[in-house]
Amino acid sequence: MNKELFVQNIKNICLAKGIKPTVACRESGAGTNLINQLENRGSIPSVEKVQLLAQYLGVTVSELLGEDASEISQGPAQPYLVMRYNQLSQEGQEKVMAFVEFTALQEKNAKKEDE
């Protein structure tokens, strides 16, 4: 287990979701001191704690550990929505893009009416 990658993934996912990592660890049941134990004490979390945290954050254990090719670990610039968008089928991505374009057009038109 790459503890640094695991901690960075926790922080990145939490950042994307607007959750503090300590809150996510506490509320998931993994323990408030989980990140501190990983960073400062070199502890390795139990499988149960990793599963609880992954479930709470809405990701797979593999994503959280950095075992797959997901974009989570590429830094805080990678927003949660882009990660989820990339997991969609081509058809799903097209639907999302149509909705985004529709919404952007609505906002553009609303701004013109306000001027």
C-alpha positions as a Markdown table, in Angstrom:
| # | Residue | x | y | z |
|---|---|---|---|---|
| 1 | Met | 0.0 | 0.0 | 0.0 |
| 2 | Asn | 1.3 | 3.4 | -1.0 |
| 3 | Lys | 0.3 | 5.4 | 2.1 |
| 4 | Glu | 1.2 | 8.8 | 0.6 |
| 5 | Leu | -1.0 | 8.1 | -2.4 |
| 6 | Phe | -3.8 | 6.9 | -0.2 |
| 7 | Val | -3.6 | 10.0 | 1.9 |
| 8 | Gln | -3.4 | 12.3 | -1.1 |
| 9 | Asn | -6.4 | 10.5 | -2.7 |
| 10 | Ile | -8.4 | 11.0 | 0.5 |
| 11 | Lys | -7.5 | 14.7 | 0.5 |
| 12 | Asn | -8.3 | 15.2 | -3.2 |
| 13 | Ile | -11.7 | 13.5 | -3.0 |
| 14 | Cys | -12.6 | 15.4 | 0.1 |
| 15 | Leu | -11.6 | 18.7 | -1.6 |
| 16 | Ala | -13.7 | 17.9 | -4.6 |
| 17 | Lys | -16.7 | 17.1 | -2.4 |
| 18 | Gly | -16.2 | 20.1 | -0.1 |
| 19 | Ile | -15.6 | 17.8 | 2.9 |
| 20 | Lys | -12.8 | 18.1 | 5.4 |
| 21 | Pro | -10.7 | 14.9 | 5.5 |
| 22 | Thr | -11.0 | 14.7 | 9.3 |
| 23 | Val | -14.8 | 15.0 | 9.1 |
| 24 | Ala | -14.9 | 12.3 | 6.4 |
| 25 | Cys | -12.8 | 10.0 | 8.5 |
| 26 | Arg | -14.8 | 10.6 | 11.6 |
| 27 | Glu | -18.2 | 10.4 | 10.0 |
| 28 | Ser | -17.3 | 7.3 | 8.0 |
| 29 | Gly | -16.3 | 5.4 | 11.1 |
| 30 | Ala | -12.6 | 5.1 | 10.0 |
| 31 | Gly | -11.5 | 7.3 | 12.9 |
| 32 | Thr | -10.7 | 11.0 | 13.2 |
| 33 | Asn | -6.9 | 10.3 | 13.5 |
| 34 | Leu | -6.6 | 8.1 | 10.5 |
| 35 | Ile | -4.7 | 10.6 | 8.3 |
| 36 | Asn | -2.5 | 11.6 | 11.2 |
| 37 | Gln | -1.7 | 8.0 | 11.9 |
| 38 | Leu | -0.8 | 7.3 | 8.3 |
| 39 | Glu | 1.3 | 10.5 | 7.9 |
| 40 | Asn | 3.1 | 10.6 | 11.2 |
| 41 | Arg | 3.1 | 7.1 | 12.7 |
| 42 | Gly | 3.4 | 5.0 | 9.5 |
| 43 | Ser | 0.3 | 3.0 | 10.5 |
| 44 | Ile | -1.5 | 0.9 | 7.9 |
| 45 | Pro | -5.3 | 1.1 | 8.2 |
| 46 | Ser | -7.5 | -2.0 | 8.4 |
| 47 | Val | -9.4 | -3.2 | 5.4 |
| 48 | Glu | -12.6 | -2.3 | 7.3 |
| 49 | Lys | -11.5 | 1.3 | 7.7 |
| 50 | Val | -10.6 | 1.7 | 4.1 |
| 51 | Gln | -13.9 | 0.2 | 3.0 |
| 52 | Leu | -15.9 | 2.5 | 5.4 |
| 53 | Leu | -14.1 | 5.6 | 4.1 |
| 54 | Ala | -14.5 | 4.6 | 0.4 |
| 55 | Gln | -18.2 | 3.9 | 0.9 |
| 56 | Tyr | -18.6 | 7.3 | 2.7 |
| 57 | Leu | -16.8 | 9.1 | -0.1 |
| 58 | Gly | -18.7 | 7.3 | -2.9 |
| 59 | Val | -15.7 | 5.7 | -4.5 |
| 60 | Thr | -14.3 | 2.2 | -4.8 |
| 61 | Val | -11.5 | 0.9 | -2.5 |
| 62 | Ser | -9.3 | 0.6 | -5.6 |
| 63 | Glu | -9.9 | 4.3 | -6.5 |
| 64 | Leu | -9.1 | 5.3 | -2.9 |
| 65 | Leu | -5.9 | 3.3 | -2.8 |
| 66 | Gly | -4.9 | 4.5 | -6.2 |
| 67 | Glu | -4.9 | 0.9 | -7.7 |
| 68 | Asp | -6.8 | 1.8 | -10.8 |
| 69 | Ala | -6.3 | 4.3 | -13.6 |
| 70 | Ser | -8.7 | 6.8 | -12.3 |
| 71 | Glu | -7.8 | 10.5 | -12.2 |
| 72 | Ile | -8.2 | 10.9 | -8.4 |
| 73 | Ser | -4.6 | 11.0 | -7.6 |
| 74 | Gln | -3.6 | 13.7 | -10.1 |
| 75 | Gly | -4.1 | 16.5 | -7.7 |
| 76 | Pro | -6.7 | 18.9 | -6.5 |
| 77 | Ala | -7.2 | 20.4 | -9.9 |
| 78 | Gln | -9.1 | 17.3 | -10.9 |
| 79 | Pro | -12.6 | 18.0 | -9.8 |
| 80 | Tyr | -15.0 | 15.3 | -8.7 |
| 81 | Leu | -17.4 | 15.9 | -11.5 |
| 82 | Val | -14.8 | 15.4 | -14.2 |
| 83 | Met | -13.8 | 12.2 | -12.6 |
| 84 | Arg | -17.4 | 11.0 | -12.6 |
| 85 | Tyr | -17.9 | 12.3 | -16.2 |
| 86 | Asn | -15.0 | 10.2 | -17.4 |
| 87 | Gln | -16.5 | 7.1 | -15.9 |
| 88 | Leu | -19.7 | 7.5 | -18.0 |
| 89 | Ser | -20.4 | 5.7 | -21.2 |
| 90 | Gln | -20.2 | 7.7 | -24.5 |
| 91 | Glu | -24.0 | 8.0 | -24.4 |
| 92 | Gly | -24.0 | 9.2 | -20.9 |
| 93 | Gln | -21.3 | 11.8 | -21.6 |
| 94 | Glu | -23.3 | 13.1 | -24.6 |
| 95 | Lys | -26.3 | 13.5 | -22.4 |
| 96 | Val | -24.3 | 15.4 | -19.8 |
| 97 | Met | -22.8 | 17.7 | -22.4 |
| 98 | Ala | -26.3 | 18.4 | -23.9 |
| 99 | Phe | -27.5 | 19.3 | -20.4 |
| 100 | Val | -24.5 | 21.6 | -19.7 |
| 101 | Glu | -24.9 | 23.3 | -23.1 |
| 102 | Phe | -28.6 | 23.8 | -22.5 |
| 103 | Thr | -28.0 | 25.2 | -19.0 |
| 104 | Ala | -25.2 | 27.6 | -20.2 |
| 105 | Leu | -27.5 | 28.9 | -23.0 |
| 106 | Gln | -30.3 | 29.5 | -20.5 |
| 107 | Glu | -27.9 | 31.5 | -18.2 |
| 108 | Lys | -26.5 | 33.5 | -21.2 |
| 109 | Asn | -30.1 | 34.4 | -22.2 |
| 110 | Ala | -31.0 | 35.3 | -18.6 |
| 111 | Lys | -28.0 | 37.6 | -18.4 |
| 112 | Lys | -29.0 | 39.3 | -21.7 |
| 113 | Glu | -32.5 | 39.9 | -20.3 |
| 114 | Asp | -31.0 | 41.5 | -17.1 |
| 115 | Glu | -28.9 | 44.0 | -19.1 |
